[in-house]
Amino acid sequence: MASPNKLVLAVGGVAILAAAGWYGWQRFVESGPAPAATVVPTPKPKRPVSAPKPTAPSAQAQAGPAAPAAAAQASMPADPDQLIGEALIVTGLGQQLDRVPEQLAAGMQQGVANRQVPPALAREIGRISAESFTAQGFHRRVREALKANYDEKRLRALVSDASTPVVKKMTRFELAEPSQTELAAYFSSLASNPIPAERQALLERLDEASNASGLGTEIALTSLRAMAVGAAGGNPNAVAEIDRAMEGQRSVVLANIRQSSLPLMAFTYRDATDAELTEYIKLYESDQGKWFMHIVSAALVEEFKSASGQFGEKIAALAKSQQARTASATEAESGSAPAGGGQRTAAQRLSRTYPSKDLRSCLDLATAVEVIKCAEQGR
């Protein structure tokens, strides 16, 4: 199960991405569209997340020859779509997937607001984001992955485990939507009331068991690369430059996201006891919990990668369109387009409006909070 704080880590890691669309935009406004070249396919991540394909035991093997009637009924074959849907509901993942596009849109709005983007252009960027990142896309990807790796026994066990009082309580905590004021107040309080060592160890164990930071890192890097490549139009030189810039960044991003995840997790589970948190962690450490998270993580990475590529391409097309309009306006104002003189080019005019900043440099900052702030503000 991916809790909101875990998906927010993914989306928060993609806060780099939420403003990193500017990378594609600025690439165009500074140097114009990439020159025509043979488009090379996007290589797969060096360490892709792949889902296992276990073989589901037969109903007879699950029930056993002398199993009681209740167990025999529970082992009857289920409709895969129905059981998958039940798992998404009881774990809270379905509701969380619904919120991902909204969270991305909020990050995008903050990014364009910080850059004082004209309202009409901001609305167009928001429209592109909404078209590229959809709840339907995330739901479809996750459902298809679970169906392709369908294991009735594990899904039944997961649904049963997620229906206990403690897990239900944790899911309610995860689905709560605190205000920014609440979060800010809590984070400020940590200076005088730090997280106790035992509690911090439990939170670190939960992060490790659920692969929250690992998922956020994979999504952030994969999405950023897909967006940049999409904006570059597949130009081989641009792709090589992007890969060189991102090489070796995984460990840095992972460490930063892990560092910033603890306060967020501490806030989410602040009303849970250590005993409840320990019981909850066991779900992630179970066979069915690991299996479920592995498949869901891989599906999320793939959907973010696909949507980010679309977003990058559309942002690049928008930049090109804006350049054409600005060039036409310049010609109309001057009566002609000087070949090489005093009139600024459309790209120069746009780059003056949107100062250049290679957002990949944000990855070099010390903490994930600084990385996200840098990306959102384009500084």
N, C-alpha and C positions, 0 to 999 in steps of 0.2 A: 504494500500500500504506500502510495506517495502522498504524504500529508501536505497541507498547503505550505507549511514552512519548507518542505522538501521541494515541492513544485516551484515555490517562490525562489528557492535557491537556484533552481534551474532557470526560472524566468528572470530571477535577479541576476544570475550569472549572465543571462541574456539581456540584462540591462545594458551590458556592453553592447549587445546586439541592437537593443531598442534605439540607441542613439547611433550605433555603428552603421546604420543605413546612410549616415552622412559620409561615411568613407566612400561609398559608391557615388554619392552625389558630388562630393568634392573632387573625386577623381575626374569626373566629366567637366566640372566647371573650371578646373585648372588646366587640363590638357586636352579637353574635347573627347569625343568618342574614340575608343581604341581602334587603331588601324586594322583594316581587314587582314585576317590571318586565319590559318587553319584552326578550327576549334578543337581543342583536345578534351577528352572526357575528364570529368572530375574524379581524381583518384579516391579510393576509399580511405577512411581514416586509418592511421597506422595500427591503432588498436581498436578495431571495431567491436561494438558490443553485439554479441550474437546470442540468440535464444536457444536453449537446448531443445531437443525434440524427443522427450521420453515417450515410451510406449505405455499407454494406459492399460492397467490390468483388466482382465475380463471381470464381468459381474460375478461369475462363479468364484473366481479366485478371491475377490474382495469379501464376499459373504462367507465362504467356507461351507463345507458340507453340513456342519452341525450348528450354523449360525441361527440365532433366534429370528422370529418372524419380523421384528422391527428392523433388525440389521439387514435382512433380505430385502425388505421394502426400500431401505435407504440405498441399497446397492443396485437398484433397478436403473437401467440406462436413462439418462436425462437428455432433454433437448439441449444441445450445446449452446445455442444462442440464449436460451432461457437461463441456464446455469451461469454463463458468463455475465449476463445482465444482472443477475442476483449478486454475483461477486463484486461487480462495479458499484452496486448500490450499498451493500452492507459495509464495504471498506471505505466508502466515501469518495472513491476515486472518480466516479462518474460526475459528481458535483464539482470536484476539483478541476476536471478537464473542461467543464463548462466555463470556468473562470479564467482559464489561461489567456484566451484572446483579450479579455477585458483588462487583465493585468498588463499585457503587452501594450495595449492601446493607451493605458494610463502612462506607462513609461514613455511611449512615443510622444504623447501630448506634452509631457513635462519637458522632453528633449526639444521639441520645436518651440515651446514657450520660452525656454532658456535662450534660444537663439533668435527670438523675436522674429519668427517667420511670419510673413504676411498671412492673414487669415485664410484667403483662398487657397494658398499653397499648403497651409497646414491641414486644411480639410482634404485636399487631394492626397497628401501623404497618409492621413488617417484612413482614407478609403482604400488605399493600396494595402495598408496593414491589415484591414478587416477582410480584404479579399484573399490575402495570402495565408493568414493565420486564422483558422476557423475551428470552432468547437466540433463541428461535424468531421473535419479532417482528423483531429486528435482522437475522437471516439472511434472512427472507422479504422484508423491505424492500430489502435490498441485491441479492438475487438478482433480484427483480422489476425493479429499476431497470436492472441490467445486461442483462436479457433484453429490456426495452423499448428499449434503446439498443444492441442487439446488433451487434457488429462483429467478425466472426471473425478478420480479418487482425490487428487490434489486439490481440485477446485472445491469439492465437497468439504474436505478438511479445512480449507481456508475459510469458507463461508461459516463453518461451525466455530472456528477459532475467533473469527471477527464478530461473532454474535454474543460473546461473553460480556458481562456487565463492565468489566475493566476496559476492554477494547472499545466498546461503545462509548464509554466516557471519554477515552482518548480521541476518538473520532469526532466527538462533539467539540472538544478543544481545538482540534485541527480545522474544523469547518467554521469556527468563529471568525468574524471579521473585525479585528480591533481597529480603532482609529489611529491615525498617525500621531496624535497627541498622546494616546496611551502608550504606544511603542516608545516614543521619545522620552516620556517620563520614566518608563521602566529602565531603558538603557542608561539614562542619567543616574538612576539610583544604584547601578552596579558599581559606580566609583566608590561609594561608601559602604555598600552591601554586596560584595563580590559573591559569585556563585560558589557555594561550599565545594570542597575538593571531592567529596563522595558523589555529590550531585553532578559535578562536571564529568567525573569518570563515567557515570551512567549515560549522560548525554553523548559523550564521545563514543561509547559502546553502541548507542542507538544509531548514531551517524554512520558508524562503520557497518553495522548489521544491515541497515537499510540502503547503504550506498548513496546517501543523500548528496554528499559533497562530490562523490565520483560522478553521479548523474549530472549535477549542475555543471561540472567541469567539461564533461563530454559534450553536453548540449551547447555550452557557451562557445567552445572552440570549433565544433563542427558547424554550428550555425553561422558563426562569424566568417569562417572560411567560405561556406556556401554562398553567403551574401556577397562577400567581396568578389568571388569568382563570377557570380551572376552579374554583378555590376560591371565587371571588367569585360564582359562579353566573351569569356573564354580565351582571351588573348594569352598565348603561351608565355610571353615575357611577364605579363602581369601576374599570371598564376604562379610562376616561379618566384616572383618577388613576394607574393603573399605567403607562400610556403616557407620561404627563408625567414620572413619576419615572425612566423608563428612557431618555427622549430624550437623545441626546447622550452616552450612556454607552459606545457601541461603541468609540470610539477609546481611551478610558481602559482598558477591559477588555482590548482587544487589546494595548496597550502593556504592561500588567501581566503578561498571560499570556506574551508574548514574553520578558519579562525573567526570568520564573521557568522558562521552558522550557530555557534554555541549560544550567544545571547538571544538569538531568535528562537531557538529550541527551548531555552530556559523560560522565555516568556510564554510560549505556547503551552508548556506543560507545568506552569508555575503552581497550579492548584492540584497537581497530582502528587501522591506520596512516592517515596523511593520504592516502596514495595509494589505499587501499581505500575510504576515505570519499568521496574525489573520484569514484571509479568508481561508487559507490553513488548519489551525487547525480545522476549522468547518467541513471539510470533514471527519476527523477522529472522530469527536464528533457526526456525524450524525448516524442514525440507520444503513444505508447501509455500512458506513465506519467501524463501530464497528463490524458488522456481518462479513464483508470481512476479516478484520484483525484477528478476532478470529479464523476463519477457516484456514487461511493461516498460522498463528502462530502454531496452533496445527499440521498442516501437516509438517511444517519445523522441529519441535521438533521430530516428529516420524521418519523423514528421517535421521536426524542427529544421532538419537539413533541407528537406524538400521545400517547405514554406519559405525558408530564408533565401533559397536560390531564386524562387519566384519574386520575392520582395526586392532582392538586389537588381534583378533584370528590369522590373517595373520602375524602380527608382531611377535607374540609368536612363530608361526611355523618357521618364518625366523630365530629367535634367536636360536631355537632348532637345525635348520639345520646348522647354523654357529658353534654352540657348537660341533656338530658331526664332522664337517670338521676340527676344531681346534684340537679336540681330536685325530683324525687320523693323523694330521700333527705332533702332539706331539709324538705319538707312533712311527712314522716313523723316527723322529729325534733321539729319545732315544733308539730305537730298541725294547723297551717294555714299558708297562704302569705300573709304580710303584704302588703298592697297597696303600701305605699310606705315601710315603716319600717326597723327595725334589722336585719332578716335580709338577708344578702348574696344577690344573685342567683346563679344557677348560673354565668353568665359571669364574674361578679366572683370567685367562688370558684376557678374554673379559671385565671383570669388571675393570681390570687395565687400559684397553684401554678406556672404557666408565665409568668414575667414577660414583658411585652411588649417586642418589639424588631423594628423594621422592618428586615429583613435587606437590603433594597435599599441601605441606607446603607453596607453592607460594600463596595459597588462603589467607594466614594470613597477607600478606603485606597490607600496608595502602591504596594504590590506585590501580585502575585497570591497569594503565600504568605500575606500578611496577610488578603487577601480570603477565601481558603479557610478560614483559621483562624477568622476572625470568623464566617463562615457556619456552620461546624461547631459552634462553641461557643455560637452564638446571642448573641454579645456585641455 
